[in-house]
Every structure is written in structure tokens, then in C-alpha cells.
Amino acid sequence: MEKFLNNLNLNNNKDIVITNGIIDNYLFNKLKINFNKIDDNLYLKQIGKNKIILFDKADLDVLIDIISLSSLVIGNVYGAPTHIASSFDIKIIDIIERNKQDFYKIYTSHLLNYNKIFRQNF
């Protein structure tokens, strides 16, 4: 995951912000190990001119602030971040399971700038 983020950061020339919301996440916690702790819930890794920022346990207000300043939101299954991004007309890439696309379509068909990709086994 960290290698993917480093490559994404270098190839995009944009900062990347990742949040796990209020629920602990093993992968997120593992990522924090190689980042500099800036504050109680803020971690930073500098890569060239760009940064990867981890925001641990972001509440809804912080999530809205982060998304409103974004140019792209990549989510893992439809949810609040998807709706927030749509309300700001920010491009969305939602990672969903292929066999559930009809289910999610009911809840996402009205969203602006919505794109989906299908999850594969890791």
C-alpha cells in the first residue's frame, strides 16, 4: 500500500490525504508507522514536493473540510464521503464489488461525477 501511495504521489504531483474515519483500521495503523507524527491524529510523509497526509479518526466536520478541498475522492464502497464529494461536484472513484453493483446503483445513480471500479482480491 505504501509503495502504491508513493508512486501515486510522485506521478500525480498532488498531495494525498487519507482518513480512516472513526473506526480503527489495521492497514491505516500499519501505514502510520513510517510517517512523522505531526499532531494527535495527523501524520505526514514528504515525497519530493508532495505530501501524503494521514488523518486518523476524522469526524464528519473534518471529513467535509478535507473533501471540499480535494480534486478527487477514492472511496471503498459507497458511503458518506461519496455523497459529500458529489455535493461539491468532486470526481469520485468508488471501489465496489462487481456482484453488488446493482445494489449500489440504487444509491449512487443521482451522484455527480461518480465513477466505479471493481474490487479484486488482494
C-alpha positions in Angstrom: 0.0 0.0 0.0 2.8 2.4 0.9 4.6 1.7 -2.4 1.4 2.4 -4.3 0.8 5.7 -2.5 4.4 6.8 -3.1 4.0 6.1 -6.8 0.7 7.8 -7.0 2.0 10.8 -5.2 5.1 11.1 -7.5 3.1 10.6 -10.7 0.3 13.0 -9.8 2.2 16.0 -8.5 -0.6 16.4 -5.9 -0.8 15.8 -2.1 -2.7 12.8 -0.9 -4.9 12.8 2.2 -6.1 9.5 3.7 -8.5 9.1 6.5 -9.9 6.1 8.3 -12.9 7.8 9.9 -13.6 7.0 13.5 -13.1 3.2 13.2 -9.6 1.7 13.7 -8.2 0.1 10.6 -5.3 -2.3 10.6 -3.9 -1.1 7.2 -4.1 2.5 8.3 -2.4 1.8 11.6 0.4 0.0 9.8 0.9 2.9 7.4 1.3 5.3 10.3 4.5 3.5 11.4 6.5 5.1 8.5 5.0 8.6 8.9 6.0 11.5 11.0 3.5 12.3 13.7 2.5 16.0 13.5 -0.3 16.1 16.0 -2.5 13.6 17.9 -4.3 12.4 14.8 -2.2 13.8 12.0 0.7 12.1 10.2 2.9 13.3 7.4 5.3 11.8 4.8 7.1 14.2 2.4 7.9 12.8 -1.0 9.7 15.4 -3.1 7.5 18.4 -3.3 4.4 16.4 -2.4 3.0 15.1 0.8 1.0 12.1 1.9 -1.1 13.1 4.9 -2.8 10.6 7.2 -5.7 11.9 9.3 -6.6 9.4 12.0 -10.2 9.3 13.3 -11.6 12.2 11.2 -15.1 13.3 12.4 -17.8 14.4 9.9 -16.9 18.1 10.0 -13.2 17.4 9.3 -14.2 14.9 6.6 -16.3 17.6 4.9 -13.4 20.1 5.1 -10.9 17.6 3.6 -13.2 16.6 0.8 -14.2 20.2 -0.1 -10.6 21.0 -0.8 -10.0 17.8 -2.8 -9.9 17.3 -6.6 -10.6 13.5 -6.4 -12.1 11.2 -3.8 -11.3 7.5 -3.9 -13.6 5.5 -1.6 -14.0 2.0 -0.6 -17.7 1.2 -1.1 -20.4 3.9 -1.3 -20.9 6.0 1.8 -20.8 9.5 3.4 -17.6 10.5 1.6 -19.2 9.7 -1.7 -22.2 12.0 -1.0 -20.0 14.8 0.3 -17.8 14.7 -2.8 -20.8 14.7 -5.0 -22.3 17.7 -3.3 -19.1 19.6 -4.1 -19.0 18.1 -7.7 -15.7 16.5 -7.0 -14.7 13.5 -9.0 -15.4 10.2 -7.3 -13.9 6.8 -7.8 -15.8 4.2 -5.8 -14.3 0.7 -5.3 -17.1 -1.8 -5.2 -17.8 -5.5 -5.5 -18.9 -6.5 -9.0 -21.7 -8.6 -7.7 -23.2 -5.7 -5.8 -23.2 -3.0 -8.5 -27.0 -3.2 -9.0 -27.5 -2.7 -5.3 -25.2 0.3 -5.2 -26.7 1.8 -8.3 -29.9 2.4 -6.4 -28.0 4.8 -4.1 -25.5 6.3 -6.5 -27.3 6.9 -9.7 -28.0 10.6 -8.7 -24.4 11.4 -7.7 -22.4 13.9 -9.7 -19.0 12.9 -11.1 -19.4 9.3 -9.9 -17.2 6.5 -11.3 -16.8 3.0 -10.1 -14.1 0.4 -10.3 -14.5 -3.2 -9.2 -12.6 -4.6 -6.3 -10.4 -7.5 -6.8 -9.0 -10.0 -4.3 -5.7 -8.7 -2.7 
